[in-house]
Amino acid sequence: MKAPVAVLSAVLVTVLFTGLIGVWSVVVAGGQTADERLHARLEQLFPEAIRFSEKTGNPPHYKVFGRDPQGGAEPTLAGFAFYTTDLEPLERAYDGPIQILVGMNLAGILTRIIVVDHNEPYGYFSVDEPEFASQFIRKGIRERFRVGEDIDAVSQATISVRSATRAIRNSARRIARQFLNPEDVK
């Protein structure tokens, strides 16, 4: 009789622990689920968007839909959002990968970037700063993306800044090659 009680106790402890982890993750995330955080980030990239697709395709991306400029009832494709780590997984900063969510319209212009996950061994002082992300707003994918020229280094963390810049540039150009009409790209 002791064996079933021990098994039942182990199952009960596992269920309670799993439930506590779920509650803890929602509390730590400010009360938002992972889907809610993603949707909020996508809205930051495209404030005028009507809806977003699920992540699909090769390369992996989200489609962004907006109002039809011709006044039609159906939403039209307005751009793409994608994670640099999905497209450039080997691009790494000083202390590992930098996960950046990038928004790009159909003309190959970046709408915004959001640094989602990044670790620096000596504190946050490079790509985590708002000044780094703001450099990419309205930047065309045909531009050079050269740190020290058209991208400011922002700090002494040149390894992280160069890596993040390359990841943004290369992943945006890869999405553009796959989905955009070259004649429309600025």
NULOTOR-995398 format. One record per atom (N, C-alpha, C): atom name; y, z, x. Coordinates in nm, 2 decimals. Layout:
BEGIN
PT    a       c2       c3       c1
PT   CA        Y        Z        X
...
***
This chain:
BEGIN
PT    a       c2       c3       c1
PT    N    -0.12     0.00     0.08
PT   CA     0.00     0.00     0.00
PT    C     0.13     0.00     0.08
PT    N     0.12     0.05     0.21
PT   CA     0.24     0.06     0.29
PT    C     0.29    -0.08     0.33
PT    N     0.20    -0.17     0.35
PT   CA     0.24    -0.31     0.40
PT    C     0.33    -0.38     0.30
PT    N     0.29    -0.38     0.17
PT   CA     0.38    -0.45     0.07
PT    C     0.52    -0.38     0.07
PT    N     0.53    -0.25     0.08
PT   CA     0.66    -0.18     0.08
PT    C     0.74    -0.22     0.20
PT    N     0.67    -0.23     0.32
PT   CA     0.74    -0.27     0.44
PT    C     0.80    -0.41     0.43
PT    N     0.71    -0.50     0.37
PT   CA     0.76    -0.64     0.36
PT    C     0.87    -0.64     0.26
PT    N     0.86    -0.57     0.15
PT   CA     0.97    -0.57     0.05
PT    C     1.10    -0.51     0.10
PT    N     1.08    -0.41     0.18
PT   CA     1.20    -0.35     0.25
PT    C     1.27    -0.45     0.34
PT    N     1.19    -0.52     0.42
PT   CA     1.24    -0.62     0.51
PT    C     1.31    -0.73     0.44
PT    N     1.25    -0.78     0.33
PT   CA     1.31    -0.88     0.25
PT    C     1.44    -0.83     0.19
PT    N     1.45    -0.71     0.14
PT   CA     1.57    -0.66     0.08
PT    C     1.68    -0.64     0.19
PT    N     1.64    -0.59     0.30
PT   CA     1.74    -0.58     0.41
PT    C     1.80    -0.72     0.45
PT    N     1.71    -0.82     0.46
PT   CA     1.75    -0.96     0.49
PT    C     1.84    -1.01     0.39
PT    N     1.81    -0.99     0.26
PT   CA     1.90    -1.04     0.15
PT    C     2.03    -0.98     0.16
PT    N     2.03    -0.84     0.17
PT   CA     2.16    -0.77     0.18
PT    C     2.24    -0.82     0.30
PT    N     2.18    -0.83     0.41
PT   CA     2.25    -0.87     0.54
PT    C     2.31    -1.01     0.52
PT    N     2.23    -1.10     0.46
PT   CA     2.28    -1.24     0.44
PT    C     2.40    -1.24     0.35
PT    N     2.39    -1.16     0.24
PT   CA     2.50    -1.15     0.15
PT    C     2.62    -1.09     0.21
PT    N     2.61    -0.99     0.30
PT   CA     2.72    -0.94     0.37
PT    C     2.79    -1.04     0.46
PT    N     2.70    -1.12     0.53
PT   CA     2.76    -1.22     0.62
PT    C     2.84    -1.32     0.54
PT    N     2.79    -1.36     0.42
PT   CA     2.86    -1.46     0.34
PT    C     2.99    -1.40     0.29
PT    N     2.99    -1.27     0.25
PT   CA     3.12    -1.21     0.21
PT    C     3.21    -1.20     0.33
PT    N     3.16    -1.16     0.45
PT   CA     3.24    -1.15     0.56
PT    C     3.31    -1.28     0.60
PT    N     3.23    -1.39     0.60
PT   CA     3.29    -1.52     0.64
PT    C     3.40    -1.56     0.54
PT    N     3.39    -1.53     0.42
PT   CA     3.49    -1.56     0.32
PT    C     3.62    -1.48     0.35
PT    N     3.60    -1.35     0.38
PT   CA     3.71    -1.26     0.41
PT    C     3.78    -1.30     0.53
PT    N     3.70    -1.33     0.64
PT   CA     3.76    -1.37     0.77
PT    C     3.84    -1.50     0.75
PT    N     3.79    -1.59     0.67
PT   CA     3.85    -1.72     0.65
PT    C     3.97    -1.71     0.55
PT    N     4.02    -1.60     0.52
PT   CA     4.13    -1.58     0.43
PT    C     4.09    -1.61     0.29
PT    N     3.97    -1.58     0.25
PT   CA     3.92    -1.60     0.12
PT    C     3.89    -1.75     0.08
PT    N     3.88    -1.84     0.18
PT   CA     3.85    -1.98     0.15
PT    C     3.71    -2.01     0.20
PT    N     3.65    -2.10     0.13
PT   CA     3.52    -2.15     0.17
PT    C     3.55    -2.26     0.27
PT    N     3.45    -2.30     0.34
PT   CA     3.46    -2.41     0.44
PT    C     3.52    -2.54     0.37
PT    N     3.47    -2.57     0.25
PT   CA     3.52    -2.69     0.18
PT    C     3.66    -2.67     0.14
PT    N     3.71    -2.55     0.10
PT   CA     3.85    -2.53     0.07
PT    C     3.94    -2.54     0.19
PT    N     3.89    -2.49     0.31
PT   CA     3.97    -2.51     0.43
PT    C     3.98    -2.65     0.47
PT    N     3.87    -2.73     0.46
PT   CA     3.87    -2.87     0.49
PT    C     3.97    -2.94     0.40
PT    N     3.96    -2.92     0.27
PT   CA     4.05    -2.98     0.18
PT    C     4.20    -2.95     0.21
PT    N     4.23    -2.83     0.24
PT   CA     4.37    -2.79     0.27
PT    C     4.41    -2.86     0.40
PT    N     4.32    -2.88     0.50
PT   CA     4.36    -2.95     0.62
PT    C     4.38    -3.10     0.59
PT    N     4.30    -3.16     0.51
PT   CA     4.32    -3.30     0.48
PT    C     4.45    -3.32     0.40
PT    N     4.49    -3.22     0.32
PT   CA     4.62    -3.23     0.25
PT    C     4.73    -3.22     0.34
PT    N     4.71    -3.14     0.45
PT   CA     4.82    -3.13     0.56
PT    C     4.84    -3.27     0.62
PT    N     4.73    -3.34     0.65
PT   CA     4.74    -3.47     0.71
PT    C     4.80    -3.57     0.62
PT    N     4.77    -3.56     0.49
PT   CA     4.82    -3.66     0.39
PT    C     4.87    -3.59     0.27
PT    N     4.99    -3.54     0.27
PT   CA     5.04    -3.46     0.16
PT    C     5.05    -3.54     0.03
PT    N     5.06    -3.67     0.04
PT   CA     5.08    -3.75    -0.09
PT    C     4.94    -3.80    -0.14
PT    N     4.83    -3.77    -0.08
PT   CA     4.70    -3.82    -0.12
PT    C     4.66    -3.76    -0.25
PT    N     4.59    -3.85    -0.33
PT   CA     4.53    -3.81    -0.46
PT    C     4.39    -3.75    -0.44
PT    N     4.32    -3.81    -0.35
PT   CA     4.18    -3.75    -0.33
PT    C     4.13    -3.80    -0.19
PT    N     4.02    -3.73    -0.16
PT   CA     3.95    -3.76    -0.03
PT    C     3.80    -3.78    -0.05
PT    N     3.74    -3.87     0.02
PT   CA     3.60    -3.89     0.01
PT    C     3.53    -3.78     0.09
PT    N     3.40    -3.77     0.07
PT   CA     3.31    -3.69     0.16
PT    C     3.31    -3.76     0.30
PT    N     3.27    -3.69     0.40
PT   CA     3.25    -3.75     0.53
PT    C     3.13    -3.85     0.53
PT    N     3.16    -3.97     0.57
PT   CA     3.05    -4.07     0.56
PT    C     3.07    -4.17     0.68
PT    N     2.98    -4.26     0.69
PT   CA     3.00    -4.37     0.78
PT    C     2.96    -4.35     0.93
PT    N     2.97    -4.47     0.99
PT   CA     2.96    -4.47     1.14
PT    C     3.07    -4.56     1.20
PT    N     3.16    -4.50     1.26
PT   CA     3.18    -4.36     1.30
PT    C     3.21    -4.27     1.17
PT    N     3.18    -4.14     1.18
PT   CA     3.20    -4.05     1.07
PT    C     3.35    -4.03     1.04
PT    N     3.39    -4.04     0.91
PT   CA     3.53    -4.03     0.87
PT    C     3.54    -3.99     0.72
PT    N     3.66    -3.95     0.68
PT   CA     3.69    -3.93     0.54
PT    C     3.79    -4.04     0.50
PT    N     3.77    -4.09     0.39
PT   CA     3.86    -4.19     0.33
PT    C     3.97    -4.11     0.25
PT    N     4.09    -4.16     0.27
PT   CA     4.20    -4.09     0.20
PT    C     4.26    -4.19     0.09
PT    N     4.27    -4.15    -0.03
PT   CA     4.32    -4.23    -0.13
PT    C     4.45    -4.18    -0.19
PT    N     4.54    -4.28    -0.21
PT   CA     4.67    -4.25    -0.27
PT    C     4.70    -4.33    -0.39
PT    N     4.82    -4.32    -0.44
PT   CA     4.86    -4.40    -0.56
PT    C     4.88    -4.55    -0.52
PT    N     4.84    -4.63    -0.62
PT   CA     4.85    -4.77    -0.60
PT    C     5.00    -4.81    -0.59
PT    N     5.04    -4.87    -0.48
PT   CA     5.19    -4.91    -0.47
PT    C     5.23    -5.01    -0.57
PT    N     5.13    -5.09    -0.62
PT   CA     5.16    -5.19    -0.72
PT    C     5.17    -5.13    -0.86
PT    N     5.14    -5.00    -0.88
PT   CA     5.15    -4.93    -1.01
PT    C     5.02    -4.93    -1.08
PT    N     4.91    -4.98    -1.02
PT   CA     4.78    -4.98    -1.09
PT    C     4.73    -4.84    -1.11
PT    N     4.63    -4.82    -1.20
PT   CA     4.58    -4.69    -1.24
PT    C     4.48    -4.64    -1.14
PT    N     4.42    -4.73    -1.07
PT   CA     4.32    -4.68    -0.97
PT    C     4.38    -4.64    -0.83
PT    N     4.34    -4.53    -0.77
PT   CA     4.39    -4.50    -0.64
PT    C     4.34    -4.60    -0.54
PT    N     4.43    -4.62    -0.44
PT   CA     4.40    -4.72    -0.33
PT    C     4.38    -4.65    -0.20
PT    N     4.30    -4.71    -0.11
PT   CA     4.28    -4.66     0.02
PT    C     4.41    -4.64     0.10
PT    N     4.44    -4.52     0.15
PT   CA     4.57    -4.50     0.22
PT    C     4.55    -4.47     0.36
PT    N     4.43    -4.43     0.40
PT   CA     4.41    -4.40     0.54
PT    C     4.27    -4.34     0.57
PT    N     4.26    -4.28     0.69
PT   CA     4.14    -4.22     0.73
PT    C     4.17    -4.08     0.80
PT    N     4.07    -3.99     0.79
PT   CA     4.08    -3.87     0.86
PT    C     3.94    -3.85     0.93
PT    N     3.95    -3.80     1.05
PT   CA     3.83    -3.79     1.13
PT    C     3.84    -3.68     1.24
PT    N     3.73    -3.62     1.28
PT   CA     3.73    -3.52     1.38
PT    C     3.70    -3.59     1.52
PT    N     3.78    -3.56     1.62
PT   CA     3.76    -3.61     1.75
PT    C     3.63    -3.58     1.81
PT    N     3.57    -3.46     1.77
PT   CA     3.44    -3.43     1.83
PT    C     3.33    -3.51     1.77
PT    N     3.35    -3.57     1.65
PT   CA     3.25    -3.66     1.59
PT    C     3.25    -3.79     1.67
PT    N     3.36    -3.84     1.71
PT   CA     3.38    -3.97     1.77
PT    C     3.37    -3.97     1.93
PT    N     3.42    -3.86     1.98
PT   CA     3.43    -3.85     2.13
PT    C     3.37    -3.71     2.17
PT    N     3.24    -3.69     2.15
PT   CA     3.18    -3.56     2.17
PT    C     3.17    -3.52     2.32
PT    N     3.18    -3.61     2.41
PT   CA     3.17    -3.58     2.55
PT    C     3.31    -3.54     2.61
PT    N     3.42    -3.57     2.54
PT   CA     3.55    -3.53     2.59
PT    C     3.57    -3.38     2.57
PT    N     3.59    -3.32     2.69
PT   CA     3.60    -3.17     2.69
PT    C     3.72    -3.12     2.76
PT    N     3.77    -3.01     2.72
PT   CA     3.88    -2.94     2.78
PT    C     3.83    -2.85     2.89
PT    N     3.91    -2.76     2.94
PT   CA     3.88    -2.67     3.05
PT    C     3.76    -2.59     3.01
PT    N     3.76    -2.54     2.89
PT   CA     3.65    -2.44     2.85
PT    C     3.57    -2.50     2.73
PT    N     3.54    -2.63     2.72
PT   CA     3.46    -2.68     2.62
PT    C     3.53    -2.78     2.53
PT    N     3.47    -2.82     2.42
PT   CA     3.53    -2.93     2.34
PT    C     3.65    -2.87     2.26
PT    N     3.74    -2.97     2.23
PT   CA     3.85    -2.94     2.14
PT    C     3.83    -3.01     2.01
PT    N     3.81    -2.94     1.90
PT   CA     3.79    -3.01     1.77
PT    C     3.93    -3.03     1.71
PT    N     3.96    -3.16     1.69
PT   CA     4.09    -3.20     1.63
PT    C     4.07    -3.29     1.51
PT    N     4.13    -3.25     1.40
PT   CA     4.12    -3.34     1.28
PT    C     4.25    -3.43     1.29
PT    N     4.22    -3.56     1.28
PT   CA     4.33    -3.66     1.30
PT    C     4.34    -3.74     1.16
PT    N     4.47    -3.76     1.12
PT   CA     4.49    -3.85     1.01
PT    C     4.56    -3.98     1.06
PT    N     4.52    -4.09     1.00
PT   CA     4.57    -4.22     1.04
PT    C     4.58    -4.31     0.92
PT    N     4.70    -4.37     0.90
PT   CA     4.72    -4.46     0.79
PT    C     4.67    -4.60     0.82
PT    N     4.68    -4.69     0.72
PT   CA     4.62    -4.82     0.74
PT    C     4.69    -4.91     0.84
PT    N     4.81    -4.87     0.89
PT   CA     4.88    -4.94     0.99
PT    C     4.85    -4.89     1.13
PT    N     4.76    -4.80     1.14
PT   CA     4.72    -4.74     1.27
PT    C     4.82    -4.64     1.32
PT    N     4.90    -4.58     1.23
PT   CA     5.00    -4.48     1.26
PT    C     4.94    -4.34     1.23
PT    N     4.94    -4.25     1.33
PT   CA     4.89    -4.12     1.31
PT    C     4.98    -4.04     1.22
PT    N     4.92    -3.98     1.11
PT   CA     5.01    -3.90     1.02
PT    C     5.03    -3.76     1.07
PT    N     4.93    -3.70     1.13
PT   CA     4.93    -3.57     1.18
PT    C     4.80    -3.54     1.25
PT    N     4.80    -3.44     1.34
PT   CA     4.68    -3.39     1.39
PT    C     4.67    -3.24     1.37
PT    N     4.55    -3.18     1.36
PT   CA     4.54    -3.04     1.35
PT    C     4.43    -2.99     1.45
PT    N     4.47    -2.91     1.54
PT   CA     4.37    -2.85     1.63
PT    C     4.29    -2.75     1.55
PT    N     4.16    -2.78     1.53
PT   CA     4.08    -2.69     1.44
PT    C     4.01    -2.58     1.52
PT    N     3.95    -2.62     1.64
PT   CA     3.88    -2.53     1.72
PT    C     3.90    -2.56     1.87
PT    N     3.94    -2.46     1.94
PT   CA     3.96    -2.48     2.09
PT    C     3.97    -2.34     2.15
PT    N     3.91    -2.33     2.27
PT   CA     3.91    -2.21     2.35
PT    C     3.97    -2.23     2.49
PT    N     4.06    -2.15     2.52
PT   CA     4.11    -2.15     2.66
PT    C     4.07    -2.01     2.72
PT    N     4.02    -2.01     2.84
PT   CA     3.97    -1.89     2.90
PT    C     4.08    -1.79     2.92
PT    N     4.21    -1.83     2.94
PT   CA     4.31    -1.74     2.97
PT    C     4.42    -1.73     2.86
PT    N     4.38    -1.76     2.74
PT   CA     4.48    -1.75     2.63
PT    C     4.52    -1.88     2.57
PT    N     4.60    -1.88     2.47
PT   CA     4.64    -2.00     2.40
PT    C     4.78    -2.04     2.45
PT    N     4.78    -2.15     2.52
PT   CA     4.91    -2.20     2.58
PT    C     4.92    -2.34     2.59
PT    N     4.83    -2.42     2.54
PT   CA     4.84    -2.57     2.56
PT    C     4.83    -2.64     2.43
PT    N     4.72    -2.69     2.39
PT   CA     4.71    -2.78     2.27
PT    C     4.72    -2.70     2.15
PT    N     4.72    -2.57     2.15
PT   CA     4.73    -2.48     2.03
PT    C     4.87    -2.47     1.99
PT    N     4.97    -2.50     2.07
PT   CA     5.11    -2.49     2.04
PT    C     5.15    -2.60     1.94
PT    N     5.24    -2.57     1.85
PT   CA     5.28    -2.67     1.75
PT    C     5.35    -2.79     1.82
PT    N     5.41    -2.77     1.93
PT   CA     5.48    -2.88     2.00
PT    C     5.38    -2.99     2.04
PT    N     5.26    -2.95     2.08
PT   CA     5.16    -3.05     2.12
PT    C     5.13    -3.14     2.00
PT    N     5.09    -3.08     1.89
PT   CA     5.05    -3.16     1.77
PT    C     5.17    -3.24     1.71
PT    N     5.29    -3.19     1.72
PT   CA     5.40    -3.27     1.67
PT    C     5.43    -3.40     1.74
PT    N     5.39    -3.41     1.86
PT   CA     5.41    -3.53     1.94
PT    C     5.33    -3.65     1.88
PT    N     5.23    -3.62     1.81
PT   CA     5.14    -3.73     1.76
PT    C     5.18    -3.78     1.62
PT    N     5.28    -3.71     1.55
PT   CA     5.32    -3.75     1.42
PT    C     5.39    -3.89     1.43
PT    N     5.35    -3.99     1.36
PT   CA     5.41    -4.12     1.36
PT    C     5.38    -4.20     1.49
PT    N     5.28    -4.16     1.56
PT   CA     5.25    -4.23     1.69
PT    C     5.15    -4.34     1.66
PT    N     5.19    -4.46     1.70
PT   CA     5.10    -4.58     1.68
PT    C     4.98    -4.58     1.78
PT    N     4.87    -4.63     1.73
PT   CA     4.75    -4.63     1.82
PT    C     4.77    -4.73     1.93
PT    N     4.86    -4.82     1.93
PT   CA     4.88    -4.92     2.04
PT    C     4.97    -4.86     2.15
PT    N     5.02    -4.74     2.13
PT   CA     5.10    -4.68     2.23
PT    C     5.01    -4.63     2.34
PT    N     5.07    -4.59     2.45
PT   CA     4.99    -4.56     2.57
PT    C     4.91    -4.43     2.57
PT    N     4.97    -4.33     2.51
PT   CA     4.91    -4.19     2.51
PT    C     4.89    -4.14     2.66
PT    N     4.99    -4.14     2.74
PT   CA     4.99    -4.10     2.88
PT    C     5.06    -3.97     2.89
PT    N     4.98    -3.87     2.94
PT   CA     5.04    -3.73     2.96
PT    C     5.14    -3.75     3.07
PT    N     5.26    -3.69     3.05
PT   CA     5.37    -3.70     3.15
PT    C     5.46    -3.82     3.12
PT    N     5.42    -3.91     3.04
PT   CA     5.50    -4.03     3.00
PT    C     5.54    -4.02     2.86
PT    N     5.45    -4.06     2.77
PT   CA     5.48    -4.05     2.63
PT    C     5.42    -3.93     2.56
PT    N     5.35    -3.85     2.63
PT   CA     5.30    -3.72     2.58
PT    C     5.34    -3.61     2.68
PT    N     5.41    -3.51     2.63
PT   CA     5.45    -3.40     2.72
PT    C     5.33    -3.31     2.75
PT    N     5.32    -3.26     2.87
PT   CA     5.21    -3.17     2.90
PT    C     5.22    -3.04     2.83
PT    N     5.33    -3.00     2.78
PT   CA     5.36    -2.87     2.71
PT    C     5.34    -2.75     2.79
PT    N     5.24    -2.75     2.88
PT   CA     5.22    -2.63     2.97
PT    C     5.15    -2.67     3.09
PT    N     5.10    -2.57     3.17
PT   CA     5.03    -2.60     3.29
PT    C     4.88    -2.64     3.26
PT    N     4.84    -2.64     3.14
PT   CA     4.70    -2.67     3.10
PT    C     4.67    -2.82     3.09
PT    N     4.69    -2.89     3.21
PT   CA     4.68    -3.03     3.20
PT    C     4.54    -3.08     3.17
PT    N     4.44    -3.01     3.21
PT   CA     4.30    -3.06     3.18
PT    C     4.28    -3.06     3.03
PT    N     4.32    -2.96     2.96
PT   CA     4.30    -2.96     2.81
PT    C     4.39    -3.06     2.75
PT    N     4.52    -3.07     2.79
PT   CA     4.61    -3.16     2.73
PT    C     4.56    -3.31     2.75
PT    N     4.52    -3.34     2.87
PT   CA     4.47    -3.48     2.90
PT    C     4.35    -3.51     2.82
PT    N     4.26    -3.41     2.81
PT   CA     4.13    -3.43     2.74
PT    C     4.16    -3.45     2.59
PT    N     4.24    -3.36     2.53
PT   CA     4.28    -3.37     2.39
PT    C     4.35    -3.51     2.36
PT    N     4.44    -3.55     2.45
PT   CA     4.51    -3.67     2.43
PT    C     4.41    -3.79     2.43
PT    N     4.32    -3.79     2.53
PT   CA     4.22    -3.90     2.53
PT    C     4.14    -3.90     2.41
PT    N     4.09    -3.78     2.36
PT   CA     4.01    -3.78     2.24
PT    C     4.08    -3.83     2.12
PT    N     4.21    -3.80     2.11
PT   CA     4.28    -3.85     1.99
PT    C     4.30    -4.00     2.00
PT    N     4.34    -4.05     2.12
PT   CA     4.36    -4.19     2.13
PT    C     4.23    -4.27     2.11
PT    N     4.13    -4.23     2.18
PT   CA     4.00    -4.30     2.18
PT    C     3.94    -4.30     2.04
PT    N     3.94    -4.19     1.97
PT   CA     3.88    -4.18     1.84
PT    C     3.96    -4.26     1.74
PT    N     4.09    -4.25     1.75
PT   CA     4.18    -4.33     1.65
PT    C     4.16    -4.48     1.67
PT    N     4.15    -4.52     1.80
PT   CA     4.13    -4.66     1.82
PT    C     3.99    -4.71     1.78
PT    N     3.89    -4.62     1.79
PT   CA     3.76    -4.65     1.74
PT    C     3.75    -4.67     1.59
PT    N     3.82    -4.58     1.52
PT   CA     3.83    -4.59     1.37
PT    C     3.90    -4.72     1.34
PT    N     4.01    -4.75     1.41
PT   CA     4.09    -4.87     1.38
PT    C     4.01    -5.00     1.40
PT    N     3.93    -5.00     1.51
PT   CA     3.85    -5.12     1.54
PT    C     3.75    -5.14     1.43
PT    N     3.70    -5.03     1.37
PT   CA     3.59    -5.04     1.27
PT    C     3.65    -5.08     1.13
PT    N     3.77    -5.02     1.10
PT   CA     3.81    -5.03     0.96
PT    C     3.94    -5.10     0.93
PT    N     4.03    -5.12     1.03
PT   CA     4.16    -5.17     1.01
PT    C     4.17    -5.32     1.04
PT    N     4.26    -5.39     0.98
PT   CA     4.29    -5.53     1.01
PT    C     4.38    -5.53     1.12
PT    N     4.34    -5.59     1.24
PT   CA     4.43    -5.59     1.36
PT    C     4.57    -5.64     1.33
PT    N     4.59    -5.73     1.24
PT   CA     4.72    -5.78     1.21
PT    C     4.81    -5.68     1.14
PT    N     4.75    -5.58     1.08
PT   CA     4.83    -5.47     1.01
PT    C     4.86    -5.36     1.10
PT    N     4.80    -5.35     1.22
PT   CA     4.82    -5.24     1.31
PT    C     4.95    -5.25     1.39
PT    N     5.03    -5.15     1.39
PT   CA     5.16    -5.15     1.45
PT    C     5.14    -5.11     1.60
***
